Structure formats: structure tokens, C-alpha cells
């Protein structure tokens, strides 16, 4: 899931890509250098695209979301006991007894 800001930045990248339909290596190098050197015009353009974007709460990082991501990483590397342990520790920190007991 992408944030609204990330989607806006992606749209800017797509716009630049369309402008450089058949770029030469020098064109590509120039764009990369503009990014790396933090070209003031590029920064200004990017800021204008982000003005007014409101961030949603669903993407704010909290300890339970982080625990899920860590557990997924453990699962991907076949460390299932560590994944379960991470989730159980996070669940046990939850003050809501209904959430803790799955009711």
C-alpha cells in the first residue's frame, strides 16, 4: 500500500519518464545528477506536488504493526517460533482483554 505522498512522487517520476521517451545515457545521467544534487527546481516541483496531501492514520507505524512485520520476516525465513513469540509478546502488552483472548 502506498501513501498519498508516495503516489504523488511516483506520478512525478512517471511524468519525467514520459518527457524522456527515448533518453540517451546523458539524459539519464542528467536526471540522476539532479536527484543526487538535490536540484532546487526539482525540490520546488516536488513540494508543490505534495502540498495539501493529508496523511491517513492507517499508515502510521505503531508497535503492533511493527510486530506483525517482524513476524512476517521471521516466517519468511522459517523462524516460526520467533514469529509466534513476537506476536504473543505484542498481544500480551494489549490492555484490552477482548483483544487478548480473541473474544
Buried (B, 14 or more C-beta within 10 A) or exposed (E): EEEBBEEBBEEBEEEBEEEEEEBEEEEEEEBEEBEEEEBEEBEEEBEEBEEEEEEEEEEEEEEEEEBBEBBEEBBEEEBEEBBEEBBEEBBEEEEEEEEEEEE
